[in-house]
Amino acid sequence: MKSIDISRHTDFRPQPVQIRVGSEDIEVRSLNCAIDLIRSLRHDRLGNYAEMLLVQLEAAREPEQQAKAWTAFRTWSTACGLDAQIARAA
């Protein structure tokens, strides 16, 4: 029988991401924060591009899945022009 170390599910600690939505800078520190942000954008044009990302973020349970979901969130936020450092420089 395979044992599961429940503490491993909380091992994932992402590097926070600074994003800019409109004129507001937001620090996204966790997958839950990313999920909340994407849900808040559901009726915005950005939300139209995030449905599958939201599914991936919500389904991530294991640390490896969480890391991949975080990378996908960072990639999405950069592709949508939300990277705060890039937005400030523009």
N, C-alpha and C positions, 0 to 999 in steps of 0.2 A: 504494500500500500504506500502510495506517495504522500509524504507529509508536506504541508504548505506552511511556510513561515509567514504568518500574517504581517509581521513587522516589515517584511520586504515591500509590501504594498505602499508603505509610506516613505520608502527610501528615496524616491524621486524628488529632487530639489532643483527645479530649473533656475537658470540665470534669468532674473527679471528682464522684461522687455519694455522699453519706453516707446509708446505709440502716441500719435497725435490724431485726434478726431476733431475736425473743425479747428477751433483755436485752443482746444483743451489737450494738455499733455496727461497721459494716463500711464501709470506703471502697472503692468500686468505681471503678477508674482507667482501665479499658480495656474494649473489647468482649470480649476474652478473659476478663477477670475476670468480666464479666457472664454470659458463657456458662458459666463454671465455677460461679458462684453458682446459676444456674437449674438446672443439672444436679444440683447438690447438693440442691436442693429438689424434685427429680423425684417423690419419694414423699410429699411434704408437700402439704397442701391448696393452697398457693401454686403448686406445680408444675403442678397441674391446669389452671391458668389461663395457663400460659406456653408451651405446646407450640408454638403458631404464632410466638410471639416468639422462641423458641429457633431455629426454622428461619430467621427473618429475620436474626437476629444471625449465625448460622453462614454464611449466604449472602452477607453484605455484603462486597464486594470493593473497589469503587470508593469514593472519599471521600464522594460524595453518598449512596450506599447506606449507608455506615457512619454518616453523620450522621443519616439517617432511622432507622436501627436504634437508635442511641443515644437519640434522642428517644422512640422507642417503649419502650425500656427504662426511661427516666425516667418516662414516663407510667404504665407498668405498676407500677413500684415505688411511685409516689404513690397510684395507685388501690387498691393492695393494703395501704395504710397503712404502708409501709416507710420513708417519708421520716423520717430520724432527727430532724430539727428538729421536725417535727410530732409525732412519737412522744414526744419528751421534754417537749413542752409539754402533752401530754394528761394 
